[in-house]
Amino acid sequence: MILALVLISAAASVSADQRVAGPAIACGAAFSIRLQKGEALEWRDTRMDFLVYRFRQGDKVTVIYEGNAPQPGGIVHNTGRDAPSKVVVHGGKDVAACLRFDGSDRSKCPPKTPKW
């Protein structure tokens, strides 16, 4: 019983959901996106060597991958970093066009070093 509680506590501390709702600027390790009212960026840090974000616009959900070994398909941006080396948008050219990898929006993001 005690072991089960320890495992549940450890799992809960590792995979906490995170969410930024608009209007705001949401930041990944290598990108930023300006969120409008009714939009949100959600993710769970599972301590793996990648992050998967869900960009929500009402009922529409677009998946954004940030890491080094994406699944095939999607719109790929090479970041020029060691990690994450790629940001891939699965599901929408319009969302891919909203991502910023430098510039004034990106400069408002705190420095993030991936934990992988």
Phi and psi in radians as a Rosetta constraint file:
Dihedral C 1 N 2 CA 2 C 2 CIRCULARHARMONIC -1.128 0.35
Dihedral N 2 CA 2 C 2 N 3 CIRCULARHARMONIC -0.703 0.35
Dihedral C 2 N 3 CA 3 C 3 CIRCULARHARMONIC -1.052 0.35
Dihedral N 3 CA 3 C 3 N 4 CIRCULARHARMONIC -0.727 0.35
Dihedral C 3 N 4 CA 4 C 4 CIRCULARHARMONIC -1.081 0.35
Dihedral N 4 CA 4 C 4 N 5 CIRCULARHARMONIC -0.716 0.35
Dihedral C 4 N 5 CA 5 C 5 CIRCULARHARMONIC -1.131 0.35
Dihedral N 5 CA 5 C 5 N 6 CIRCULARHARMONIC -0.694 0.35
Dihedral C 5 N 6 CA 6 C 6 CIRCULARHARMONIC -1.110 0.35
Dihedral N 6 CA 6 C 6 N 7 CIRCULARHARMONIC -0.764 0.35
Dihedral C 6 N 7 CA 7 C 7 CIRCULARHARMONIC -1.139 0.35
Dihedral N 7 CA 7 C 7 N 8 CIRCULARHARMONIC -0.725 0.35
Dihedral C 7 N 8 CA 8 C 8 CIRCULARHARMONIC -1.116 0.35
Dihedral N 8 CA 8 C 8 N 9 CIRCULARHARMONIC -0.755 0.35
Dihedral C 8 N 9 CA 9 C 9 CIRCULARHARMONIC -1.097 0.35
Dihedral N 9 CA 9 C 9 N 10 CIRCULARHARMONIC -0.744 0.35
Dihedral C 9 N 10 CA 10 C 10 CIRCULARHARMONIC -1.128 0.35
Dihedral N 10 CA 10 C 10 N 11 CIRCULARHARMONIC -0.753 0.35
Dihedral C 10 N 11 CA 11 C 11 CIRCULARHARMONIC -1.132 0.35
Dihedral N 11 CA 11 C 11 N 12 CIRCULARHARMONIC -0.689 0.35
Dihedral C 11 N 12 CA 12 C 12 CIRCULARHARMONIC -1.148 0.35
Dihedral N 12 CA 12 C 12 N 13 CIRCULARHARMONIC -0.665 0.35
Dihedral C 12 N 13 CA 13 C 13 CIRCULARHARMONIC -1.301 0.35
Dihedral N 13 CA 13 C 13 N 14 CIRCULARHARMONIC -0.436 0.35
Dihedral C 13 N 14 CA 14 C 14 CIRCULARHARMONIC -1.444 0.35
Dihedral N 14 CA 14 C 14 N 15 CIRCULARHARMONIC -0.612 0.35
Dihedral C 14 N 15 CA 15 C 15 CIRCULARHARMONIC -2.091 0.35
Dihedral N 15 CA 15 C 15 N 16 CIRCULARHARMONIC 0.889 0.35
Dihedral C 15 N 16 CA 16 C 16 CIRCULARHARMONIC -1.311 0.35
Dihedral N 16 CA 16 C 16 N 17 CIRCULARHARMONIC 2.358 0.35
Dihedral C 16 N 17 CA 17 C 17 CIRCULARHARMONIC -1.273 0.35
Dihedral N 17 CA 17 C 17 N 18 CIRCULARHARMONIC 2.527 0.35
Dihedral C 17 N 18 CA 18 C 18 CIRCULARHARMONIC -2.268 0.35
Dihedral N 18 CA 18 C 18 N 19 CIRCULARHARMONIC 2.585 0.35
Dihedral C 18 N 19 CA 19 C 19 CIRCULARHARMONIC -2.626 0.35
Dihedral N 19 CA 19 C 19 N 20 CIRCULARHARMONIC 2.379 0.35
Dihedral C 19 N 20 CA 20 C 20 CIRCULARHARMONIC -2.153 0.35
Dihedral N 20 CA 20 C 20 N 21 CIRCULARHARMONIC 2.187 0.35
Dihedral C 20 N 21 CA 21 C 21 CIRCULARHARMONIC -1.899 0.35
Dihedral N 21 CA 21 C 21 N 22 CIRCULARHARMONIC 2.557 0.35
Dihedral C 21 N 22 CA 22 C 22 CIRCULARHARMONIC -1.400 0.35
Dihedral N 22 CA 22 C 22 N 23 CIRCULARHARMONIC 2.795 0.35
Dihedral C 22 N 23 CA 23 C 23 CIRCULARHARMONIC -1.402 0.35
Dihedral N 23 CA 23 C 23 N 24 CIRCULARHARMONIC 2.269 0.35
Dihedral C 23 N 24 CA 24 C 24 CIRCULARHARMONIC -3.028 0.35
Dihedral N 24 CA 24 C 24 N 25 CIRCULARHARMONIC 2.967 0.35
Dihedral C 24 N 25 CA 25 C 25 CIRCULARHARMONIC -1.858 0.35
Dihedral N 25 CA 25 C 25 N 26 CIRCULARHARMONIC 2.127 0.35
Dihedral C 25 N 26 CA 26 C 26 CIRCULARHARMONIC -1.779 0.35
Dihedral N 26 CA 26 C 26 N 27 CIRCULARHARMONIC 2.495 0.35
Dihedral C 26 N 27 CA 27 C 27 CIRCULARHARMONIC -2.173 0.35
Dihedral N 27 CA 27 C 27 N 28 CIRCULARHARMONIC 2.309 0.35
Dihedral C 27 N 28 CA 28 C 28 CIRCULARHARMONIC -1.693 0.35
Dihedral N 28 CA 28 C 28 N 29 CIRCULARHARMONIC -2.991 0.35
Dihedral C 28 N 29 CA 29 C 29 CIRCULARHARMONIC -1.225 0.35
Dihedral N 29 CA 29 C 29 N 30 CIRCULARHARMONIC -0.539 0.35
Dihedral C 29 N 30 CA 30 C 30 CIRCULARHARMONIC -2.172 0.35
Dihedral N 30 CA 30 C 30 N 31 CIRCULARHARMONIC 0.027 0.35
Dihedral C 30 N 31 CA 31 C 31 CIRCULARHARMONIC -2.536 0.35
Dihedral N 31 CA 31 C 31 N 32 CIRCULARHARMONIC 2.886 0.35
Dihedral C 31 N 32 CA 32 C 32 CIRCULARHARMONIC -2.350 0.35
Dihedral N 32 CA 32 C 32 N 33 CIRCULARHARMONIC 2.793 0.35
Dihedral C 32 N 33 CA 33 C 33 CIRCULARHARMONIC -2.546 0.35
Dihedral N 33 CA 33 C 33 N 34 CIRCULARHARMONIC 2.340 0.35
Dihedral C 33 N 34 CA 34 C 34 CIRCULARHARMONIC -1.490 0.35
Dihedral N 34 CA 34 C 34 N 35 CIRCULARHARMONIC 2.021 0.35
Dihedral C 34 N 35 CA 35 C 35 CIRCULARHARMONIC -1.593 0.35
Dihedral N 35 CA 35 C 35 N 36 CIRCULARHARMONIC 2.346 0.35
Dihedral C 35 N 36 CA 36 C 36 CIRCULARHARMONIC -1.618 0.35
Dihedral N 36 CA 36 C 36 N 37 CIRCULARHARMONIC 2.947 0.35
Dihedral C 36 N 37 CA 37 C 37 CIRCULARHARMONIC -1.009 0.35
Dihedral N 37 CA 37 C 37 N 38 CIRCULARHARMONIC 2.331 0.35
Dihedral C 37 N 38 CA 38 C 38 CIRCULARHARMONIC 1.574 0.35
Dihedral N 38 CA 38 C 38 N 39 CIRCULARHARMONIC -0.052 0.35
Dihedral C 38 N 39 CA 39 C 39 CIRCULARHARMONIC -1.911 0.35
Dihedral N 39 CA 39 C 39 N 40 CIRCULARHARMONIC 2.688 0.35
Dihedral C 39 N 40 CA 40 C 40 CIRCULARHARMONIC -2.636 0.35
Dihedral N 40 CA 40 C 40 N 41 CIRCULARHARMONIC 2.652 0.35
Dihedral C 40 N 41 CA 41 C 41 CIRCULARHARMONIC -2.045 0.35
Dihedral N 41 CA 41 C 41 N 42 CIRCULARHARMONIC 2.180 0.35
Dihedral C 41 N 42 CA 42 C 42 CIRCULARHARMONIC -2.168 0.35
Dihedral N 42 CA 42 C 42 N 43 CIRCULARHARMONIC 2.574 0.35
Dihedral C 42 N 43 CA 43 C 43 CIRCULARHARMONIC -2.795 0.35
Dihedral N 43 CA 43 C 43 N 44 CIRCULARHARMONIC 2.867 0.35
Dihedral C 43 N 44 CA 44 C 44 CIRCULARHARMONIC -2.280 0.35
Dihedral N 44 CA 44 C 44 N 45 CIRCULARHARMONIC 2.143 0.35
Dihedral C 44 N 45 CA 45 C 45 CIRCULARHARMONIC -1.517 0.35
Dihedral N 45 CA 45 C 45 N 46 CIRCULARHARMONIC 1.803 0.35
Dihedral C 45 N 46 CA 46 C 46 CIRCULARHARMONIC -1.622 0.35
Dihedral N 46 CA 46 C 46 N 47 CIRCULARHARMONIC 0.125 0.35
Dihedral C 46 N 47 CA 47 C 47 CIRCULARHARMONIC 1.128 0.35
Dihedral N 47 CA 47 C 47 N 48 CIRCULARHARMONIC 0.404 0.35
Dihedral C 47 N 48 CA 48 C 48 CIRCULARHARMONIC -1.516 0.35
Dihedral N 48 CA 48 C 48 N 49 CIRCULARHARMONIC -3.076 0.35
Dihedral C 48 N 49 CA 49 C 49 CIRCULARHARMONIC -1.590 0.35
Dihedral N 49 CA 49 C 49 N 50 CIRCULARHARMONIC 0.487 0.35
Dihedral C 49 N 50 CA 50 C 50 CIRCULARHARMONIC -2.803 0.35
Dihedral N 50 CA 50 C 50 N 51 CIRCULARHARMONIC 2.901 0.35
Dihedral C 50 N 51 CA 51 C 51 CIRCULARHARMONIC -2.261 0.35
Dihedral N 51 CA 51 C 51 N 52 CIRCULARHARMONIC 2.508 0.35
Dihedral C 51 N 52 CA 52 C 52 CIRCULARHARMONIC -2.066 0.35
Dihedral N 52 CA 52 C 52 N 53 CIRCULARHARMONIC 2.122 0.35
Dihedral C 52 N 53 CA 53 C 53 CIRCULARHARMONIC -1.825 0.35
Dihedral N 53 CA 53 C 53 N 54 CIRCULARHARMONIC 2.662 0.35
Dihedral C 53 N 54 CA 54 C 54 CIRCULARHARMONIC -2.082 0.35
Dihedral N 54 CA 54 C 54 N 55 CIRCULARHARMONIC 2.028 0.35
Dihedral C 54 N 55 CA 55 C 55 CIRCULARHARMONIC -1.668 0.35
Dihedral N 55 CA 55 C 55 N 56 CIRCULARHARMONIC 2.008 0.35
Dihedral C 55 N 56 CA 56 C 56 CIRCULARHARMONIC -1.826 0.35
Dihedral N 56 CA 56 C 56 N 57 CIRCULARHARMONIC 2.268 0.35
Dihedral C 56 N 57 CA 57 C 57 CIRCULARHARMONIC -2.237 0.35
Dihedral N 57 CA 57 C 57 N 58 CIRCULARHARMONIC 1.592 0.35
Dihedral C 57 N 58 CA 58 C 58 CIRCULARHARMONIC 1.096 0.35
Dihedral N 58 CA 58 C 58 N 59 CIRCULARHARMONIC -2.139 0.35
Dihedral C 58 N 59 CA 59 C 59 CIRCULARHARMONIC -1.508 0.35
Dihedral N 59 CA 59 C 59 N 60 CIRCULARHARMONIC -0.174 0.35
Dihedral C 59 N 60 CA 60 C 60 CIRCULARHARMONIC -1.482 0.35
Dihedral N 60 CA 60 C 60 N 61 CIRCULARHARMONIC 2.329 0.35
Dihedral C 60 N 61 CA 61 C 61 CIRCULARHARMONIC -2.180 0.35
Dihedral N 61 CA 61 C 61 N 62 CIRCULARHARMONIC 2.224 0.35
Dihedral C 61 N 62 CA 62 C 62 CIRCULARHARMONIC -2.017 0.35
Dihedral N 62 CA 62 C 62 N 63 CIRCULARHARMONIC 2.316 0.35
Dihedral C 62 N 63 CA 63 C 63 CIRCULARHARMONIC -1.603 0.35
Dihedral N 63 CA 63 C 63 N 64 CIRCULARHARMONIC 2.316 0.35
Dihedral C 63 N 64 CA 64 C 64 CIRCULARHARMONIC -2.126 0.35
Dihedral N 64 CA 64 C 64 N 65 CIRCULARHARMONIC 2.129 0.35
Dihedral C 64 N 65 CA 65 C 65 CIRCULARHARMONIC -1.765 0.35
Dihedral N 65 CA 65 C 65 N 66 CIRCULARHARMONIC 2.420 0.35
Dihedral C 65 N 66 CA 66 C 66 CIRCULARHARMONIC -2.320 0.35
Dihedral N 66 CA 66 C 66 N 67 CIRCULARHARMONIC 1.955 0.35
Dihedral C 66 N 67 CA 67 C 67 CIRCULARHARMONIC 3.072 0.35
Dihedral N 67 CA 67 C 67 N 68 CIRCULARHARMONIC -2.729 0.35
Dihedral C 67 N 68 CA 68 C 68 CIRCULARHARMONIC -1.988 0.35
Dihedral N 68 CA 68 C 68 N 69 CIRCULARHARMONIC -0.231 0.35
Dihedral C 68 N 69 CA 69 C 69 CIRCULARHARMONIC -2.417 0.35
Dihedral N 69 CA 69 C 69 N 70 CIRCULARHARMONIC 1.290 0.35
Dihedral C 69 N 70 CA 70 C 70 CIRCULARHARMONIC -1.277 0.35
Dihedral N 70 CA 70 C 70 N 71 CIRCULARHARMONIC 2.802 0.35
Dihedral C 70 N 71 CA 71 C 71 CIRCULARHARMONIC -1.219 0.35
Dihedral N 71 CA 71 C 71 N 72 CIRCULARHARMONIC 2.724 0.35
Dihedral C 71 N 72 CA 72 C 72 CIRCULARHARMONIC -1.086 0.35
Dihedral N 72 CA 72 C 72 N 73 CIRCULARHARMONIC 2.664 0.35
Dihedral C 72 N 73 CA 73 C 73 CIRCULARHARMONIC 1.669 0.35
Dihedral N 73 CA 73 C 73 N 74 CIRCULARHARMONIC 3.013 0.35
Dihedral C 73 N 74 CA 74 C 74 CIRCULARHARMONIC 1.518 0.35
Dihedral N 74 CA 74 C 74 N 75 CIRCULARHARMONIC 3.042 0.35
Dihedral C 74 N 75 CA 75 C 75 CIRCULARHARMONIC -1.718 0.35
Dihedral N 75 CA 75 C 75 N 76 CIRCULARHARMONIC 2.025 0.35
Dihedral C 75 N 76 CA 76 C 76 CIRCULARHARMONIC -1.726 0.35
Dihedral N 76 CA 76 C 76 N 77 CIRCULARHARMONIC 2.325 0.35
Dihedral C 76 N 77 CA 77 C 77 CIRCULARHARMONIC -2.091 0.35
Dihedral N 77 CA 77 C 77 N 78 CIRCULARHARMONIC 2.111 0.35
Dihedral C 77 N 78 CA 78 C 78 CIRCULARHARMONIC -1.434 0.35
Dihedral N 78 CA 78 C 78 N 79 CIRCULARHARMONIC 2.147 0.35
Dihedral C 78 N 79 CA 79 C 79 CIRCULARHARMONIC -1.421 0.35
Dihedral N 79 CA 79 C 79 N 80 CIRCULARHARMONIC -0.362 0.35
Dihedral C 79 N 80 CA 80 C 80 CIRCULARHARMONIC 1.395 0.35
Dihedral N 80 CA 80 C 80 N 81 CIRCULARHARMONIC 0.144 0.35
Dihedral C 80 N 81 CA 81 C 81 CIRCULARHARMONIC -1.828 0.35
Dihedral N 81 CA 81 C 81 N 82 CIRCULARHARMONIC 2.814 0.35
Dihedral C 81 N 82 CA 82 C 82 CIRCULARHARMONIC -1.182 0.35
Dihedral N 82 CA 82 C 82 N 83 CIRCULARHARMONIC -0.802 0.35
Dihedral C 82 N 83 CA 83 C 83 CIRCULARHARMONIC -2.664 0.35
Dihedral N 83 CA 83 C 83 N 84 CIRCULARHARMONIC 2.244 0.35
Dihedral C 83 N 84 CA 84 C 84 CIRCULARHARMONIC -1.355 0.35
Dihedral N 84 CA 84 C 84 N 85 CIRCULARHARMONIC 2.404 0.35
Dihedral C 84 N 85 CA 85 C 85 CIRCULARHARMONIC -1.529 0.35
Dihedral N 85 CA 85 C 85 N 86 CIRCULARHARMONIC -0.276 0.35
Dihedral C 85 N 86 CA 86 C 86 CIRCULARHARMONIC -2.410 0.35
Dihedral N 86 CA 86 C 86 N 87 CIRCULARHARMONIC 2.517 0.35
Dihedral C 86 N 87 CA 87 C 87 CIRCULARHARMONIC -2.141 0.35
Dihedral N 87 CA 87 C 87 N 88 CIRCULARHARMONIC 2.166 0.35
Dihedral C 87 N 88 CA 88 C 88 CIRCULARHARMONIC -2.162 0.35
Dihedral N 88 CA 88 C 88 N 89 CIRCULARHARMONIC 2.253 0.35
Dihedral C 88 N 89 CA 89 C 89 CIRCULARHARMONIC -1.797 0.35
Dihedral N 89 CA 89 C 89 N 90 CIRCULARHARMONIC 2.131 0.35
Dihedral C 89 N 90 CA 90 C 90 CIRCULARHARMONIC -1.856 0.35
Dihedral N 90 CA 90 C 90 N 91 CIRCULARHARMONIC 1.830 0.35
Dihedral C 90 N 91 CA 91 C 91 CIRCULARHARMONIC 2.180 0.35
Dihedral N 91 CA 91 C 91 N 92 CIRCULARHARMONIC -0.125 0.35
Dihedral C 91 N 92 CA 92 C 92 CIRCULARHARMONIC -2.988 0.35
Dihedral N 92 CA 92 C 92 N 93 CIRCULARHARMONIC 2.098 0.35
Dihedral C 92 N 93 CA 93 C 93 CIRCULARHARMONIC -1.108 0.35
Dihedral N 93 CA 93 C 93 N 94 CIRCULARHARMONIC -0.590 0.35
Dihedral C 93 N 94 CA 94 C 94 CIRCULARHARMONIC -1.121 0.35
Dihedral N 94 CA 94 C 94 N 95 CIRCULARHARMONIC -0.654 0.35
Dihedral C 94 N 95 CA 95 C 95 CIRCULARHARMONIC -1.249 0.35
Dihedral N 95 CA 95 C 95 N 96 CIRCULARHARMONIC -0.742 0.35
Dihedral C 95 N 96 CA 96 C 96 CIRCULARHARMONIC -1.014 0.35
Dihedral N 96 CA 96 C 96 N 97 CIRCULARHARMONIC -0.652 0.35
Dihedral C 96 N 97 CA 97 C 97 CIRCULARHARMONIC -1.204 0.35
Dihedral N 97 CA 97 C 97 N 98 CIRCULARHARMONIC -0.373 0.35
Dihedral C 97 N 98 CA 98 C 98 CIRCULARHARMONIC -1.470 0.35
Dihedral N 98 CA 98 C 98 N 99 CIRCULARHARMONIC -0.287 0.35
Dihedral C 98 N 99 CA 99 C 99 CIRCULARHARMONIC -1.263 0.35
Dihedral N 99 CA 99 C 99 N 100 CIRCULARHARMONIC 2.459 0.35
Dihedral C 99 N 100 CA 100 C 100 CIRCULARHARMONIC -2.090 0.35
Dihedral N 100 CA 100 C 100 N 101 CIRCULARHARMONIC 2.378 0.35
Dihedral C 100 N 101 CA 101 C 101 CIRCULARHARMONIC -1.974 0.35
Dihedral N 101 CA 101 C 101 N 102 CIRCULARHARMONIC -0.134 0.35
Dihedral C 101 N 102 CA 102 C 102 CIRCULARHARMONIC -2.800 0.35
Dihedral N 102 CA 102 C 102 N 103 CIRCULARHARMONIC -3.068 0.35
Dihedral C 102 N 103 CA 103 C 103 CIRCULARHARMONIC 1.654 0.35
Dihedral N 103 CA 103 C 103 N 104 CIRCULARHARMONIC -2.971 0.35
Dihedral C 103 N 104 CA 104 C 104 CIRCULARHARMONIC -1.161 0.35
Dihedral N 104 CA 104 C 104 N 105 CIRCULARHARMONIC -0.706 0.35
Dihedral C 104 N 105 CA 105 C 105 CIRCULARHARMONIC -1.120 0.35
Dihedral N 105 CA 105 C 105 N 106 CIRCULARHARMONIC -0.770 0.35
Dihedral C 105 N 106 CA 106 C 106 CIRCULARHARMONIC -1.138 0.35
Dihedral N 106 CA 106 C 106 N 107 CIRCULARHARMONIC -0.581 0.35
Dihedral C 106 N 107 CA 107 C 107 CIRCULARHARMONIC -1.187 0.35
Dihedral N 107 CA 107 C 107 N 108 CIRCULARHARMONIC -0.291 0.35
Dihedral C 107 N 108 CA 108 C 108 CIRCULARHARMONIC -1.452 0.35
Dihedral N 108 CA 108 C 108 N 109 CIRCULARHARMONIC -0.128 0.35
Dihedral C 108 N 109 CA 109 C 109 CIRCULARHARMONIC -1.440 0.35
Dihedral N 109 CA 109 C 109 N 110 CIRCULARHARMONIC 2.456 0.35
Dihedral C 109 N 110 CA 110 C 110 CIRCULARHARMONIC -1.182 0.35
Dihedral N 110 CA 110 C 110 N 111 CIRCULARHARMONIC 2.584 0.35
Dihedral C 110 N 111 CA 111 C 111 CIRCULARHARMONIC -1.057 0.35
Dihedral N 111 CA 111 C 111 N 112 CIRCULARHARMONIC 2.288 0.35
Dihedral C 111 N 112 CA 112 C 112 CIRCULARHARMONIC -2.141 0.35
Dihedral N 112 CA 112 C 112 N 113 CIRCULARHARMONIC 2.234 0.35
Dihedral C 112 N 113 CA 113 C 113 CIRCULARHARMONIC -1.933 0.35
Dihedral N 113 CA 113 C 113 N 114 CIRCULARHARMONIC 2.095 0.35
Dihedral C 113 N 114 CA 114 C 114 CIRCULARHARMONIC -0.957 0.35
Dihedral N 114 CA 114 C 114 N 115 CIRCULARHARMONIC 2.498 0.35
Dihedral C 114 N 115 CA 115 C 115 CIRCULARHARMONIC -1.426 0.35
Dihedral N 115 CA 115 C 115 N 116 CIRCULARHARMONIC 0.047 0.35
